[in-house]
Amino acid sequence: MATQISKTDFRDAMARVCAPVNIVTTDGPAGRGGFTATAMCSVSDEPPTLLVCMNGRSTQAAMFLSNRRFCVNVLTHDHMHLAGKFAGATRDMEARYSAARWQTLTSGTPALSDAIVNFDCEIETVHVVGTHNVMIGRVIDVRHGSGGSALLYVDRTYTQPTRLGSFGG
């Protein structure tokens, strides 16, 4: 017998899952946009593919789907202010972008200059699951940044990892 899980219970449970913080950007004929996302992961390395989840009710959803490309910018702990801006602290897209330095990669999407890594993607397919669009992106370019400590999100707050060691040593 299936248990009915409330939206609140599910959200509270997912808040306990630690996730890297990313800014996902797009630019193209439909305009320039960007949002903060923790729902990003690798799908395949052959071909290089990843997925990003975006609320389909977002005012930017149609823009991302129309542009058919996005860039995942993996943030350091120094980018906490940017994560807040792109999470909706300001709706002014120019204000969001003016708070950092950007460059472009192969697709022409904005790539955060000092990100840990940038994944430049073309959208291969989109699956609608509940309230969200799961955008599957073929990675067409990668730029490795200078590194830094990752920005993480857990228990509804930002944090950074503490290195404890590695497997086997």
Solvent accessible surface area in square Angstrom, and as a share of the most:
residue,aa,sasa,rsa
1,M,240,1.07
2,A,100,0.77
3,T,112,0.65
4,Q,174,0.77
5,I,116,0.59
6,S,55,0.35
7,K,143,0.60
8,T,88,0.51
9,D,86,0.45
10,F,115,0.48
11,R,144,0.52
12,D,64,0.33
13,A,56,0.43
14,M,97,0.44
15,A,18,0.14
16,R,189,0.69
17,V,83,0.48
18,C,65,0.39
19,A,18,0.14
20,P,53,0.33
21,V,1,0.00
22,N,0,0.00
23,I,0,0.00
24,V,0,0.00
25,T,0,0.00
26,T,0,0.00
27,D,47,0.24
28,G,21,0.20
29,P,134,0.84
30,A,44,0.34
31,G,27,0.26
32,R,80,0.29
33,G,0,0.00
34,G,0,0.00
35,F,27,0.11
36,T,29,0.17
37,A,7,0.06
38,T,51,0.30
39,A,47,0.36
40,M,34,0.15
41,C,65,0.39
42,S,90,0.58
43,V,74,0.43
44,S,40,0.26
45,D,126,0.65
46,E,154,0.69
47,P,61,0.38
48,P,66,0.42
49,T,15,0.09
50,L,6,0.03
51,L,38,0.19
52,V,0,0.00
53,C,34,0.20
54,M,6,0.02
55,N,59,0.30
56,G,33,0.32
57,R,188,0.69
58,S,38,0.25
59,T,123,0.72
60,Q,19,0.08
61,A,6,0.05
62,A,75,0.59
63,M,41,0.18
64,F,0,0.00
65,L,54,0.27
66,S,70,0.45
67,N,10,0.05
68,R,109,0.40
69,R,68,0.25
70,F,0,0.00
71,C,0,0.00
72,V,0,0.00
73,N,0,0.00
74,V,17,0.10
75,L,0,0.00
76,T,10,0.06
77,H,73,0.33
78,D,101,0.52
79,H,8,0.04
80,M,101,0.45
81,H,104,0.46
82,L,1,0.01
83,A,0,0.00
84,G,25,0.24
85,K,63,0.27
86,F,2,0.01
87,A,70,0.54
88,G,36,0.34
89,A,85,0.66
90,T,33,0.19
91,R,199,0.73
92,D,79,0.41
93,M,40,0.18
94,E,109,0.49
95,A,35,0.27
96,R,12,0.04
97,Y,6,0.02
98,S,88,0.57
99,A,35,0.27
100,A,28,0.22
101,R,172,0.63
102,W,53,0.19
103,Q,71,0.31
104,T,86,0.50
105,L,28,0.14
106,T,95,0.55
107,S,17,0.11
108,G,30,0.29
109,T,0,0.00
110,P,7,0.05
111,A,0,0.00
112,L,0,0.00
113,S,19,0.12
114,D,73,0.38
115,A,0,0.00
116,I,38,0.19
117,V,20,0.12
118,N,0,0.00
119,F,50,0.21
120,D,0,0.00
121,C,0,0.00
122,E,84,0.38
123,I,12,0.06
124,E,87,0.39
125,T,51,0.30
126,V,40,0.23
127,H,97,0.43
128,V,113,0.65
129,V,95,0.55
130,G,74,0.71
131,T,58,0.34
132,H,67,0.30
133,N,11,0.05
134,V,22,0.12
135,M,0,0.00
136,I,27,0.14
137,G,0,0.00
138,R,88,0.32
139,V,19,0.11
140,I,58,0.30
141,D,43,0.23
142,V,58,0.34
143,R,53,0.19
144,H,145,0.65
145,G,24,0.23
146,S,116,0.75
147,G,31,0.29
148,G,52,0.50
149,S,26,0.17
150,A,25,0.19
151,L,3,0.02
152,L,29,0.14
153,Y,74,0.28
154,V,34,0.19
155,D,92,0.48
156,R,134,0.49
157,T,74,0.43
158,Y,60,0.23
159,T,54,0.31
160,Q,88,0.39
161,P,52,0.32
162,T,110,0.64
163,R,204,0.75
164,L,170,0.85
165,G,67,0.65
166,S,88,0.57
167,F,212,0.88
168,G,94,0.90
169,G,94,0.90
